[in-house]
Amino acid sequence: MEKLKQYKYIILIALIILGFIFYWFQIRPTQIVKNCTKETNNLFSNPQFRESDYKLCLRLHGLEK
């Protein structure tokens, strides 16, 4: 129990960093794809415009080069 008390701040910082990494690489991209899909489906009915606008939306949000 003493060891746990000694390292509680290191453990807390490690958990915060791991939580941020999980958010950045898992949750954030999923939300961006969901929002871009919703935006492009609402804008145009032509599939060609939808695909190019979808890729543009992903690029603007940093998911595609």
Phi and psi in degrees as a GROMACS rama.xvg file:
@    title "Ramachandran Plot"
@    xaxis  label "Phi"
@    yaxis  label "Psi"
@TYPE xy
-64.7927  -39.1391  GLU-2
-62.8532  -39.924  LYS-3
-63.6541  -40.2197  LEU-4
-66.3588  -34.3262  LYS-5
-67.2525  -37.9669  GLN-6
-103.871  15.7249  TYR-7
-64.0801  -35.5318  LYS-8
-72.8008  -36.3284  TYR-9
-65.9165  -42.2382  ILE-10
-64.5196  -42.0053  ILE-11
-62.9333  -44.5785  LEU-12
-64.6837  -40.7303  ILE-13
-62.9486  -41.1212  ALA-14
-66.0486  -38.3918  LEU-15
-65.0712  -43.5081  ILE-16
-64.2759  -44.1369  ILE-17
-63.8897  -38.0254  LEU-18
-63.7215  -42.0157  GLY-19
-64.9729  -42.1506  PHE-20
-62.8252  -43.2211  ILE-21
-61.2904  -44.3773  PHE-22
-60.8958  -47.986  TYR-23
-65.97  -37.171  TRP-24
-101.393  -11.16  PHE-25
-119.731  -55.2594  GLN-26
-77.8367  -46.4131  ILE-27
-58.9648  -49.2238  ARG-28
-62.0198  -36.5019  PRO-29
-63.5138  -41.9197  THR-30
-66.156  -39.3438  GLN-31
-64.8984  -45.0186  ILE-32
-62.4722  -42.4129  VAL-33
-62.307  -45.5778  LYS-34
-67.14  -40.5922  ASN-35
-66.1647  -39.039  CYS-36
-62.8366  -44.1264  THR-37
-64.1197  -44.0192  LYS-38
-62.8762  -47.4819  GLU-39
-72.4792  -31.0045  THR-40
-69.3713  -30.1914  ASN-41
-80.2537  -25.5177  ASN-42
-79.3515  -51.0859  LEU-43
-130.9  152.634  PHE-44
-100.137  -14.4825  SER-45
-78.2176  121.785  ASN-46
-61.0477  -31.834  PRO-47
-65.8043  -43.8457  GLN-48
-65.8468  -39.2973  PHE-49
-60.8578  -44.9705  ARG-50
-65.6679  -44.789  GLU-51
-68.3253  -37.8845  SER-52
-69.4507  -34.4639  ASP-53
-63.1819  -46.6009  TYR-54
-64.1109  -38.1564  LYS-55
-64.1703  -42.4942  LEU-56
-61.2244  -45.1571  CYS-57
-62.3228  -40.6449  LEU-58
-65.3981  -40.8482  ARG-59
-64.7814  -30.9977  LEU-60
-93.3066  2.33658  HIS-61
87.9906  20.8521  GLY-62
-101.15  -14.8922  LEU-63
-133.98  144.755  GLU-64
